[in-house]
Amino acid sequence: MKTSRPKKKAAPSKPSAPRTKRPTRKRAPGREPVPRRTAPRRADFGAPVDAFFARQQPQLRAVLDALRALVEEAAPDATASTKWGMPFYAIEGETVCALAGFKAHVNLILPGAPGTFADPEGLLEGEGKTGQHLKLRAVDELPREAVRGWLRTAAQAARRKSAGR
């Protein structure tokens, strides 16, 4: 059983002093600024993607091989390299797509703002500002025509971005 307690009255607010900037510290003579630390690059950064495909489980490898063939068909000018442990396909430095392998599924990752890719069946997941993905567990789930269209759209966007630089 709850007992009711009397409500506390709010303390009257005190007028605050105007805020002033803190004076910047001067560095001691001869002391250089400490360089910003960054994470070390992965050993496989920029490596060929064949090793990624070789280490995938057989049922997922079939899905990844089918997606790889679709990427090569839709964007023959795209180059593949490993970044963050997965294959990224790019045209002149602009990302077309990435493939990610997980324990039970594969993701086709497509960069672009919401509404970039026509998806009337609602197959793409994610509503972030930077892209969406298609989650697949088996080759027979692969919507080949939709993926071809998305990859063509992504390749055209990458070409436009690289031309605008």
C-alpha positions in Angstrom: 0.0 0.0 0.0 1.4 3.4 -0.9 1.4 6.3 1.5 1.1 9.7 0.1 3.7 12.2 1.0 3.3 15.9 0.9 4.7 17.4 -2.3 7.9 19.5 -1.8 7.7 23.1 -2.9 10.2 24.1 -5.5 13.0 26.3 -4.3 12.9 29.8 -5.6 15.4 30.1 -8.5 18.4 32.3 -8.1 19.4 34.6 -10.8 22.4 33.1 -12.5 25.6 34.9 -13.2 26.4 35.5 -16.9 28.4 32.8 -18.4 31.9 33.6 -19.4 34.3 31.7 -21.6 37.0 29.8 -19.9 40.4 31.1 -20.8 42.3 28.8 -23.1 45.3 27.1 -21.7 48.6 28.0 -23.2 50.9 25.2 -24.1 54.2 25.0 -22.5 57.0 26.0 -24.9 58.3 23.0 -26.8 55.2 20.8 -26.1 53.5 19.7 -29.2 49.8 18.7 -29.3 49.2 15.0 -28.9 48.1 13.5 -32.2 44.6 12.0 -32.3 44.6 8.3 -31.8 42.7 6.3 -34.4 41.9 2.6 -34.5 44.4 0.5 -36.4 43.4 -0.6 -39.8 42.2 -4.2 -40.2 44.7 -6.5 -41.8 42.3 -7.3 -44.6 41.5 -3.7 -45.5 41.6 -3.4 -49.3 42.4 -7.1 -49.8 40.8 -9.1 -52.6 37.3 -10.4 -51.7 37.9 -14.0 -52.6 38.9 -14.9 -49.0 35.6 -13.6 -47.7 33.6 -15.8 -50.0 35.9 -18.8 -49.3 35.2 -18.8 -45.5 31.4 -18.6 -45.7 29.1 -21.5 -44.8 28.0 -23.5 -47.9 24.3 -22.5 -47.8 25.2 -18.9 -47.5 28.0 -19.1 -50.0 25.4 -19.9 -52.7 23.5 -16.7 -51.8 26.7 -14.6 -51.8 27.8 -16.1 -55.1 24.5 -15.3 -56.7 24.6 -11.7 -55.4 28.2 -11.3 -56.6 27.2 -12.4 -60.1 24.3 -9.9 -60.0 26.6 -7.1 -58.9 29.1 -7.9 -61.7 26.2 -7.9 -64.2 24.6 -4.6 -63.1 27.9 -2.8 -62.5 30.7 -4.3 -64.6 32.9 -1.3 -63.9 32.7 -1.7 -60.1 35.8 -2.8 -58.3 35.6 -5.0 -55.2 37.7 -4.8 -52.1 37.5 -5.8 -48.5 36.5 -3.1 -45.9 35.4 -3.9 -42.3 35.7 -7.6 -43.1 33.2 -7.7 -46.0 33.2 -7.0 -49.8 32.5 -3.5 -50.9 31.8 -2.7 -54.5 32.6 0.8 -55.7 32.9 2.9 -58.9 35.7 5.4 -58.8 35.6 5.4 -55.0 31.9 5.7 -54.6 30.1 2.8 -52.9 27.7 0.8 -55.0 26.9 -1.9 -52.4 28.4 -4.2 -49.8 27.8 -7.9 -49.0 27.7 -9.1 -45.4 27.7 -12.7 -44.2 26.3 -13.6 -40.8 25.6 -16.9 -39.1 22.2 -17.5 -40.5 21.7 -14.9 -43.2 23.4 -12.6 -45.8 22.8 -8.9 -46.3 23.0 -6.9 -49.5 23.7 -3.4 -48.3 22.6 -0.5 -50.6 23.7 3.0 -49.8 21.3 5.9 -50.3 18.8 8.2 -48.7 15.3 6.9 -48.0 13.3 6.5 -51.2 16.4 5.9 -53.4 15.3 2.4 -54.3 11.9 1.4 -55.6 10.6 -1.3 -53.3 6.9 -1.8 -53.8 7.0 -5.2 -52.1 8.7 -3.9 -49.0 11.7 -6.2 -49.2 14.3 -3.8 -48.1 14.9 -3.2 -44.4 16.3 -0.3 -42.5 15.1 3.3 -42.5 18.4 5.0 -41.8 19.6 8.1 -43.6 22.5 6.3 -45.3 21.0 3.1 -46.8 18.9 0.0 -46.6 19.6 -3.8 -46.8 18.1 -7.0 -48.1 18.3 -9.9 -45.7 18.5 -13.4 -47.4 18.7 -16.9 -45.9 18.6 -19.0 -49.1 19.1 -18.6 -52.8 15.4 -19.3 -53.6 14.5 -16.1 -51.6 16.6 -13.9 -53.9 14.4 -11.5 -55.9 16.7 -11.3 -58.9 14.9 -8.7 -60.9 14.4 -6.3 -58.0 18.1 -6.7 -57.0 19.2 -6.0 -60.6 17.1 -2.8 -60.6 18.5 -1.7 -57.2 22.1 -2.4 -58.2 21.6 -0.5 -61.4 20.2 2.5 -59.5 23.1 2.3 -57.0 25.7 2.1 -59.8 24.2 5.1 -61.5 24.2 7.1 -58.3 27.9 6.2 -57.7 28.8 7.3 -61.2 27.0 10.6 -60.7 28.7 11.2 -57.4 32.1 10.4 -58.9 31.5 12.7 -61.9 30.5 15.5 -59.6 33.7 15.6 -57.6 
